[in-house]
Amino acid sequence: MEVLLLVVGLMLAAVLLVGVGDRTRLPWPVLMVLLGVVVGAVPGLPDAFDLDPELILPLFLPPLLFATAQRTSWALFRARWRSIALLAVALVAVTITAVAGTAMALVPGITLTAAVALGAMVAPPDPVAVEAVAGPVRMPRRLLSVLQSEGLFNDATALVVFQTAVLATVQRGELSAPGLLLRFALGVVAAVALGIVFAWIARWIGDRVTDPTGRSALTLVLPFAVYLAAEEMHASGVVAVVVVALQLRSASMGDEAAERLVQRSFWDVVELLVTGVAFGLIGLDLRQVVEAAGPDLPRMLAHAAVVCCVVIGIRAAWMVGAWLLVRRARSALAAPVTGREAVVLTWCGMRGLATLALALALPVATVDGPFPARAELVVIGCSVLIVTLIGPGLTLPLLVRRLGVQADADAEQAAEKELTLRARRAALERVAQRERTADLPEEAATALHERMTRLEALLRGDPPTTEERDHVEALRRGRALAMEVQADALAAAREEVLRARREPGVDPEAADRVLHRLDLRTVLLG
């Protein structure tokens, strides 16, 4: 009962802190962490959340990864494969190496494999933390898409290294770089195949479930199912969840307007509540970490400060190197293209749920006795989490404003306008085609042409005028054929936007905003 009360309390706190965050312009997930720290520090409070650490990732990561992955597209990943490889694989590997070397020099009694486990624990920026903190900040879409791409895949690299290093520590084995690479490659290939299969199964089931609510419920079960299946097959559950989300999103059809609206609202609620519980849990579990450290806490914190500097320094050096490589690039997707953007990307290397889960999942014992320096490794991991999450989370909006690295509103509006024009052209072409093949009354044809011509204003989100409402009522009263043509034209517009979303260089979120307005227009006129 205590666990249930705690979960309900964290959900309620998340809802309230969303409003506080909006008013104070602070990221509410960071406020959730601070609330958890305050609640956990209350004297006499029993251990709030007795949850097996091995359940933290399977419970929280799949739905949050799925929600984040739905905002991107295969086309964007194909265009960004180099940056994904450099950030999600190479940067993680370099960070693991640097942290492991630092830990070997600082922590007494630590083994090489335990040091590598620490490096894997703190290396990957968390996709949930990055999306929750950086998403609401008005920064260029190029930067946010780089962070999203990095966050969706770097956990896969870190998890493979962490699991291998922990196993080698527990069983007194040795780490093998070729073995790690082979395991990582096989895990990714198997996860991609599994994600595609699960997406096909989900589409097959969805075709036989006509209720939009039931189909939305299926999408909630799906990320858990594919994650657990991948873990059982020793594949990457992270990659499997991302692939199934991307595959389902790319297979979305133009006539699924009602389903998209239901799922969007459904997943907005799920993401808010799960994120709130997850970040609240981070704050509450810090109390257990402090208690486990005991009187050695000051010494451990001193070592943690050095590791934090190494983690941030490695990311800063990497982003400066990336800036020097791409500053002359002509691609609209290139980032960072300025030193200021490199600073912002460095500041957005926030650790979160994955780091906490891996820290708490360290075994207590090995075949030869206690796990080497376990308490200190947990303190260091959680310290890196706090330093990279709380500080950047509270200062990122100010940093973006001071550096002048703000979203290019004109560029975003131009991207939406281009998609809107494509949708309007597709709708007018469909109306003209139906005029040639159907006996459409002249009055109805004129009204349809006027309405489809005004589609650009409608897709911008402008409210319908009284005249437009009268047109709708007139068409509903007696012009069934005109309604059919209008629905057909809107379907053509939706299909054009979905087609554009799959094209390289098209911002998926801009396409989603236009598609959302088309879906609303379709449902309202249905």
C-alpha positions as CSV (number, residue, x, y, z in Angstrom):
1,M,0.0,0.0,0.0
2,E,2.9,2.4,0.7
3,V,4.3,1.9,-2.7
4,L,0.9,2.6,-4.3
5,L,0.5,5.8,-2.3
6,L,3.9,6.9,-3.3
7,V,3.3,6.3,-7.0
8,V,0.0,8.2,-6.8
9,G,1.7,11.0,-4.9
10,L,4.4,11.3,-7.5
11,M,1.9,11.4,-10.3
12,L,-0.1,14.2,-8.6
13,A,3.2,16.1,-7.9
14,A,4.1,15.8,-11.6
15,V,0.8,17.3,-12.6
16,L,1.2,20.2,-10.2
17,L,4.8,20.8,-11.1
18,V,4.0,21.0,-14.8
19,G,2.1,24.2,-13.9
20,V,4.8,25.5,-11.6
21,G,7.4,24.8,-14.4
22,D,5.3,26.8,-16.9
23,R,5.0,29.7,-14.6
24,T,8.7,29.8,-13.5
25,R,10.0,28.7,-16.9
26,L,11.9,25.9,-15.2
27,P,11.9,22.2,-16.4
28,W,9.4,20.4,-14.3
29,P,11.3,17.0,-14.4
30,V,14.2,18.7,-12.6
31,L,11.7,20.1,-10.1
32,M,10.5,16.5,-9.6
33,V,14.1,15.4,-8.7
34,L,14.4,18.3,-6.2
35,L,11.1,17.4,-4.7
36,G,12.2,13.8,-4.4
37,V,15.4,14.9,-2.6
38,V,13.4,17.0,-0.2
39,V,10.9,14.3,0.6
40,G,13.6,11.7,0.9
41,A,15.5,13.9,3.5
42,V,12.5,14.1,5.8
43,P,13.7,12.6,9.1
44,G,11.9,9.4,10.2
45,L,10.5,8.7,6.8
46,P,10.7,5.0,5.9
47,D,12.4,3.7,2.8
48,A,9.9,5.1,0.3
49,F,10.4,2.9,-2.7
50,D,11.5,-0.7,-2.2
51,L,11.9,-1.6,-5.9
52,D,14.2,-4.1,-7.4
53,P,16.8,-2.1,-9.3
54,E,16.6,-4.6,-12.2
55,L,13.0,-3.5,-12.7
56,I,13.7,0.2,-13.1
57,L,14.7,0.2,-16.7
58,P,12.1,-2.3,-17.9
59,L,9.3,-0.4,-16.1
60,F,10.2,3.2,-17.1
61,L,12.5,3.2,-20.2
62,P,10.3,1.4,-22.8
63,P,7.3,3.8,-22.8
64,L,9.5,6.9,-22.6
65,L,11.7,5.7,-25.4
66,F,8.7,4.9,-27.5
67,A,7.1,8.3,-26.9
68,T,10.4,10.1,-27.9
69,A,11.0,7.9,-30.9
70,Q,7.6,8.7,-32.3
71,R,8.7,12.3,-32.8
72,T,11.4,11.4,-35.3
73,S,11.6,9.5,-38.6
74,W,13.6,6.9,-40.5
75,A,14.6,9.6,-43.0
76,L,16.1,11.8,-40.2
77,F,18.1,8.8,-38.9
78,R,19.4,8.0,-42.4
79,A,20.5,11.6,-42.8
80,R,22.1,11.6,-39.3
81,W,23.7,8.2,-39.2
82,R,27.2,9.7,-39.0
83,S,26.4,11.8,-36.0
84,I,24.6,8.9,-34.3
85,A,27.6,6.7,-34.8
86,L,30.0,9.4,-33.4
87,L,27.8,10.4,-30.4
88,A,26.0,7.2,-29.5
89,V,28.9,4.9,-30.0
90,A,32.3,6.6,-30.3
91,L,31.7,9.3,-27.7
92,V,30.2,6.8,-25.3
93,A,33.3,4.5,-25.8
94,V,35.7,7.4,-25.2
95,T,33.9,8.5,-22.1
96,I,33.9,5.0,-20.7
97,T,37.7,4.8,-21.3
98,A,38.4,8.1,-19.7
99,V,36.2,7.5,-16.6
100,A,37.6,4.0,-16.2
101,G,41.1,5.3,-16.2
102,T,40.2,8.1,-13.7
103,A,38.5,5.6,-11.4
104,M,41.6,3.3,-11.5
105,A,43.7,6.2,-10.3
106,L,41.4,7.5,-7.6
107,V,39.3,4.7,-6.1
108,P,41.3,2.3,-3.8
109,G,40.7,-1.4,-4.3
110,I,38.8,-1.0,-7.6
111,T,39.4,-3.5,-10.4
112,L,39.6,-2.7,-14.1
113,T,36.3,-4.4,-14.9
114,A,34.5,-2.5,-12.1
115,A,36.0,0.8,-13.3
116,V,34.7,0.0,-16.8
117,A,31.3,-0.7,-15.3
118,L,31.4,2.8,-13.7
119,G,32.3,4.4,-17.1
120,A,29.4,2.6,-18.8
121,M,27.1,3.8,-16.0
122,V,27.9,7.5,-16.4
123,A,28.7,7.7,-20.1
124,P,25.3,7.9,-21.9
125,P,23.2,11.1,-21.7
126,D,19.7,10.0,-20.9
127,P,17.1,10.4,-23.7
128,V,14.3,11.0,-21.3
129,A,16.2,13.7,-19.4
130,V,17.3,15.4,-22.6
131,E,13.8,15.4,-24.1
132,A,12.2,16.6,-20.9
133,V,14.6,19.4,-20.2
134,A,15.8,20.5,-23.7
135,G,12.5,19.9,-25.5
136,P,10.6,22.9,-24.2
137,V,13.6,25.3,-24.6
138,R,13.5,27.3,-27.8
139,M,16.6,26.2,-29.5
140,P,17.2,25.4,-33.2
141,R,15.6,22.2,-34.3
142,R,18.9,21.0,-35.6
143,L,20.3,20.9,-32.1
144,L,17.3,19.2,-30.6
145,S,17.2,16.5,-33.3
146,V,21.0,15.8,-32.7
147,L,20.2,15.3,-29.0
148,Q,17.2,13.1,-29.7
149,S,19.2,11.0,-32.1
150,E,22.1,10.6,-29.7
151,G,19.8,9.8,-26.7
152,L,17.8,7.1,-28.4
153,F,20.8,4.9,-29.2
154,N,23.6,5.6,-26.7
155,D,22.0,3.5,-24.0
156,A,22.4,0.5,-26.2
157,T,26.2,0.9,-26.3
158,A,26.4,1.6,-22.5
159,L,24.2,-1.3,-21.5
160,V,26.3,-3.9,-23.5
161,V,29.5,-2.6,-21.9
162,F,28.0,-2.4,-18.4
163,Q,26.6,-5.9,-18.5
164,T,29.8,-7.4,-19.8
165,A,32.0,-5.6,-17.3
166,V,29.7,-6.5,-14.4
167,L,29.7,-10.2,-15.4
168,A,33.5,-10.1,-15.8
169,T,33.8,-8.6,-12.3
170,V,31.5,-11.0,-10.6
171,Q,33.1,-14.1,-12.3
172,R,36.7,-12.8,-12.3
173,G,36.7,-12.8,-16.1
174,E,38.5,-10.5,-18.6
175,L,37.2,-7.9,-20.9
176,S,37.7,-8.4,-24.6
177,A,37.3,-5.5,-27.0
178,P,36.6,-7.8,-30.0
179,G,34.1,-9.7,-27.9
180,L,32.4,-6.5,-26.9
181,L,32.1,-5.3,-30.5
182,L,30.7,-8.6,-31.6
183,R,28.2,-8.7,-28.9
184,F,27.1,-5.1,-29.6
185,A,26.8,-5.8,-33.3
186,L,24.8,-9.0,-32.9
187,G,22.6,-7.3,-30.3
188,V,21.8,-4.4,-32.6
189,V,21.1,-6.6,-35.6
190,A,18.8,-8.9,-33.6
191,A,17.0,-5.8,-32.1
192,V,16.4,-4.2,-35.5
193,A,14.9,-7.5,-36.8
194,L,12.8,-8.0,-33.7
195,G,11.5,-4.4,-33.8
196,I,10.4,-4.8,-37.5
197,V,8.7,-8.1,-36.7
198,F,6.9,-6.6,-33.7
199,A,5.8,-3.6,-35.7
200,W,4.3,-5.9,-38.4
201,I,2.5,-7.9,-35.7
202,A,1.2,-4.7,-34.2
203,R,-0.1,-3.5,-37.6
204,W,-1.7,-6.9,-38.2
205,I,-3.5,-6.8,-34.8
206,G,-4.4,-3.1,-35.3
207,D,-6.1,-3.9,-38.6
208,R,-8.4,-6.2,-36.7
209,V,-9.1,-3.8,-33.8
210,T,-11.4,-1.1,-35.1
211,D,-11.7,0.9,-31.8
212,P,-9.1,3.7,-31.7
213,T,-8.9,3.4,-27.9
214,G,-8.1,-0.3,-28.2
215,R,-5.4,0.4,-30.8
216,S,-3.9,3.1,-28.5
217,A,-3.8,0.6,-25.6
218,L,-1.9,-1.8,-28.0
219,T,0.8,0.9,-28.4
220,L,1.2,1.0,-24.6
221,V,1.7,-2.8,-24.3
222,L,4.0,-2.9,-27.4
223,P,7.1,-1.2,-26.0
224,F,7.2,-3.4,-22.9
225,A,6.7,-6.5,-25.0
226,V,9.4,-5.8,-27.5
227,Y,11.9,-4.6,-24.8
228,L,11.4,-7.8,-22.7
229,A,11.6,-10.0,-25.8
230,A,14.8,-8.4,-26.9
231,E,16.4,-8.8,-23.4
232,E,15.4,-12.5,-23.3
233,M,17.2,-12.9,-26.7
234,H,20.3,-11.0,-25.4
235,A,19.6,-8.3,-27.9
236,S,19.3,-4.5,-27.3
237,G,15.9,-3.7,-25.8
238,V,16.6,0.0,-26.3
239,V,17.2,-0.4,-30.1
240,A,14.2,-2.7,-30.4
241,V,11.8,-0.2,-28.9
242,V,13.1,2.7,-31.0
243,V,12.8,0.6,-34.2
244,V,9.3,-0.5,-33.5
245,A,8.2,3.1,-32.8
246,L,9.9,4.4,-36.0
247,Q,8.4,1.5,-38.1
248,L,4.9,2.1,-36.8
249,R,5.2,5.8,-37.4
250,S,6.4,5.4,-40.9
251,A,3.6,3.0,-41.7
252,S,0.9,5.5,-40.6
253,M,-1.8,5.9,-43.2
254,G,-3.7,9.0,-44.3
255,D,-7.1,7.7,-43.2
256,E,-6.0,7.1,-39.6
257,A,-6.9,10.7,-38.5
258,A,-9.0,9.8,-35.5
259,E,-6.5,7.2,-34.3
260,R,-3.6,9.6,-34.5
261,L,-5.6,12.2,-32.4
262,V,-6.4,9.6,-29.8
263,Q,-2.9,8.3,-29.6
264,R,-1.4,11.7,-29.4
265,S,-3.5,12.7,-26.4
266,F,-3.0,9.2,-24.8
267,W,0.8,9.3,-25.1
268,D,1.0,12.9,-23.9
269,V,-0.7,11.8,-20.6
270,V,1.4,8.6,-20.4
271,E,4.6,10.4,-20.9
272,L,3.9,13.1,-18.3
273,L,2.9,10.6,-15.6
274,V,5.7,8.1,-16.3
275,T,8.3,10.9,-16.5
276,G,7.1,12.3,-13.2
277,V,7.3,9.0,-11.4
278,A,10.8,8.3,-12.9
279,F,12.3,11.6,-12.0
280,G,10.7,11.6,-8.5
281,L,12.2,8.2,-8.0
282,I,15.7,9.6,-8.8
283,G,15.4,12.1,-6.0
284,L,14.0,9.6,-3.5
285,D,16.7,7.0,-4.1
286,L,19.5,9.5,-3.4
287,R,18.8,9.0,0.3
288,Q,19.7,5.4,0.1
289,V,22.9,6.2,-1.7
290,V,24.0,8.7,1.1
291,E,23.1,6.2,3.8
292,A,25.2,3.5,2.1
293,A,28.2,5.8,1.9
294,G,28.3,6.5,5.6
295,P,31.3,8.4,7.0
296,D,33.3,8.0,3.8
297,L,30.9,10.3,1.9
298,P,33.2,13.4,1.8
299,R,36.0,11.4,0.3
300,M,33.7,9.8,-2.2
301,L,32.2,13.1,-3.2
302,A,35.7,14.5,-3.8
303,H,36.4,11.6,-6.2
304,A,33.0,12.1,-7.8
305,A,33.8,15.8,-8.5
306,V,36.9,14.7,-10.4
307,V,34.9,12.2,-12.4
308,C,32.2,14.9,-13.2
309,C,34.9,17.1,-14.5
310,V,36.2,14.3,-16.7
311,V,32.7,13.5,-18.1
312,I,31.9,17.1,-18.9
313,G,35.4,17.8,-20.2
314,I,35.3,14.9,-22.6
315,R,31.9,16.0,-24.0
316,A,33.1,19.6,-24.4
317,A,36.2,18.5,-26.2
318,W,34.1,16.2,-28.5
319,M,31.6,18.9,-29.3
320,V,34.4,21.4,-30.1
321,G,35.9,18.8,-32.4
322,A,32.5,18.2,-34.1
323,W,32.2,22.0,-34.6
324,L,35.6,22.2,-36.3
325,L,34.5,19.4,-38.6
326,V,31.1,20.6,-39.6
327,R,31.4,24.4,-39.4
328,R,31.9,24.6,-43.1
329,A,29.1,22.1,-43.9
330,R,26.3,23.3,-46.1
331,S,23.8,20.8,-44.9
332,A,20.8,22.2,-43.1
333,L,21.0,19.4,-40.6
334,A,24.6,20.0,-39.6
335,A,25.3,20.7,-35.9
336,P,27.1,22.3,-34.2
337,V,28.0,25.0,-36.8
338,T,29.1,27.6,-34.2
339,G,31.1,27.6,-31.0
340,R,27.9,28.7,-29.2
341,E,26.0,25.7,-30.4
342,A,28.9,23.5,-29.3
343,V,28.5,25.0,-25.8
344,V,24.8,24.3,-25.7
345,L,25.2,20.7,-26.9
346,T,27.9,20.2,-24.2
347,W,25.5,21.5,-21.6
348,C,22.8,19.2,-22.7
349,G,24.7,16.0,-21.8
350,M,22.3,15.2,-19.0
351,R,22.3,11.8,-17.2
352,G,19.2,10.4,-15.8
353,L,17.2,7.3,-15.3
354,A,19.6,4.9,-17.0
355,T,22.5,6.0,-14.8
356,L,20.5,5.6,-11.7
357,A,19.2,2.2,-12.7
358,L,22.7,0.9,-13.5
359,A,24.2,2.3,-10.3
360,L,21.6,0.6,-8.2
361,A,21.9,-2.6,-10.2
362,L,25.5,-3.2,-9.3
363,P,25.8,-6.6,-7.5
364,V,26.6,-6.6,-3.9
365,A,29.0,-9.6,-4.1
366,T,31.3,-11.5,-6.5
367,V,32.6,-15.0,-6.3
368,D,35.5,-13.7,-4.2
369,G,33.6,-11.4,-1.9
370,P,32.1,-7.9,-2.0
371,F,31.8,-6.1,-5.3
372,P,34.9,-3.8,-5.5
373,A,34.2,-0.3,-4.1
374,R,30.4,-0.7,-4.8
375,A,29.3,2.1,-2.4
376,E,31.8,4.6,-3.9
377,L,30.8,3.6,-7.5
378,V,27.1,4.3,-6.7
379,V,28.0,7.6,-5.1
380,I,30.0,8.7,-8.1
381,G,27.3,7.6,-10.5
382,C,24.6,9.5,-8.7
383,S,26.8,12.5,-8.3
384,V,27.4,12.7,-12.1
385,L,23.6,12.4,-12.5
386,I,22.9,15.3,-10.2
387,V,25.6,17.6,-11.6
388,T,24.7,17.0,-15.2
389,L,21.0,17.1,-14.6
390,I,20.2,19.7,-12.0
391,G,22.7,22.4,-13.0
392,P,22.1,22.3,-16.8
393,G,18.4,21.7,-16.3
394,L,17.9,24.9,-14.3
395,T,20.3,27.0,-16.3
396,L,19.7,25.8,-19.9
397,P,17.0,28.3,-20.8
398,L,19.2,31.2,-19.5
399,L,22.2,29.9,-21.3
400,V,20.3,29.6,-24.6
401,R,19.1,33.2,-24.3
402,R,22.5,34.6,-23.3
403,L,24.3,32.9,-26.1
404,G,21.7,33.8,-28.6
405,V,21.2,30.2,-29.7
406,Q,17.5,30.4,-30.1
407,A,15.1,28.8,-32.4
408,D,14.9,30.4,-35.8
409,A,11.2,31.1,-35.9
410,D,11.3,32.2,-39.5
411,A,12.9,28.9,-40.6
412,E,10.4,26.8,-38.6
413,Q,7.5,28.7,-40.1
414,A,9.0,28.4,-43.6
415,A,9.2,24.6,-43.1
416,E,5.6,24.4,-42.0
417,K,4.5,26.7,-44.8
418,E,6.2,24.5,-47.4
419,L,4.4,21.4,-46.1
420,T,1.1,23.3,-45.9
421,L,1.4,24.4,-49.6
422,R,2.1,20.8,-50.6
423,A,-1.0,19.7,-48.7
424,R,-3.1,22.4,-50.3
425,R,-1.9,21.5,-53.8
426,A,-2.6,17.8,-53.3
427,A,-6.1,18.7,-52.0
428,L,-6.9,21.0,-55.0
429,E,-5.5,18.4,-57.5
430,R,-7.8,15.7,-56.0
431,V,-10.8,18.1,-56.2
432,A,-10.0,18.8,-59.9
433,Q,-9.7,15.1,-60.5
434,R,-13.1,14.3,-58.9
435,E,-14.7,17.2,-60.9
436,R,-13.6,15.4,-64.1
437,T,-14.9,12.0,-63.1
438,A,-18.0,12.9,-61.1
439,D,-21.1,15.0,-61.8
440,L,-20.3,17.6,-59.1
441,P,-22.8,20.5,-58.9
442,E,-21.2,23.8,-59.8
443,E,-22.2,25.5,-56.5
444,A,-20.6,22.6,-54.5
445,A,-17.5,22.7,-56.7
446,T,-17.1,26.4,-56.1
447,A,-17.5,26.0,-52.4
448,L,-14.9,23.2,-52.3
449,H,-12.4,25.2,-54.3
450,E,-12.8,28.1,-52.0
451,R,-12.4,25.9,-48.9
452,M,-9.4,24.0,-50.2
453,T,-7.8,27.3,-51.2
454,R,-8.2,28.5,-47.7
455,L,-6.6,25.3,-46.4
456,E,-3.3,27.1,-45.7
457,A,-5.0,29.4,-43.1
458,L,-6.7,26.4,-41.6
459,L,-3.5,24.5,-41.2
460,R,-1.8,27.4,-39.6
461,G,-4.3,26.9,-36.8
462,D,-6.5,29.9,-37.5
463,P,-10.1,29.4,-36.1
464,P,-12.8,28.9,-38.7
465,T,-14.9,32.0,-39.5
466,T,-18.7,32.2,-39.4
467,E,-18.8,32.0,-43.2
468,E,-16.7,28.8,-43.1
469,R,-19.0,27.2,-40.5
470,D,-22.0,28.1,-42.7
471,H,-20.3,26.4,-45.7
472,V,-19.8,23.3,-43.6
473,E,-23.5,23.2,-42.5
474,A,-24.7,23.8,-46.0
475,L,-22.6,20.9,-47.4
476,R,-23.8,18.6,-44.6
477,R,-27.4,19.3,-45.2
478,G,-27.7,18.4,-48.8
479,R,-24.5,17.7,-50.7
480,A,-23.3,14.2,-49.9
481,L,-21.2,14.1,-53.0
482,A,-19.5,17.3,-52.1
483,M,-18.7,15.9,-48.7
484,E,-17.2,12.8,-50.3
485,V,-15.0,14.9,-52.5
486,Q,-14.0,17.1,-49.6
487,A,-13.0,14.0,-47.5
488,D,-11.1,12.7,-50.5
489,A,-9.2,16.0,-50.9
490,L,-8.3,16.1,-47.2
491,A,-7.1,12.5,-47.5
492,A,-4.9,13.5,-50.4
493,A,-3.5,16.3,-48.2
494,R,-2.8,14.0,-45.3
495,E,-1.1,11.5,-47.6
496,E,1.1,14.2,-49.1
497,V,2.2,15.3,-45.6
498,L,2.9,11.7,-44.6
499,R,4.9,11.3,-47.8
500,A,6.9,14.4,-47.0
501,R,7.6,13.2,-43.5
502,R,9.4,10.2,-44.9
503,E,11.7,12.4,-47.1
504,P,15.2,13.3,-46.0
505,G,15.6,16.9,-44.8
506,V,12.0,17.3,-43.7
507,D,11.5,18.0,-40.0
508,P,9.3,15.3,-38.5
509,E,7.8,17.6,-35.9
510,A,6.9,20.2,-38.4
511,A,5.2,17.5,-40.5
512,D,3.4,16.2,-37.3
513,R,2.1,19.7,-36.5
514,V,0.6,20.1,-40.0
515,L,-0.8,16.6,-39.9
516,H,-2.3,17.1,-36.5
517,R,-4.3,20.1,-37.9
518,L,-5.4,18.1,-40.9
519,D,-6.5,15.3,-38.6
520,L,-8.5,17.7,-36.5
521,R,-10.1,19.2,-39.6
522,T,-11.0,15.7,-40.9
523,V,-12.6,14.6,-37.6
524,L,-14.5,17.9,-37.2
525,L,-16.0,17.6,-40.7
526,G,-16.6,13.9,-40.4
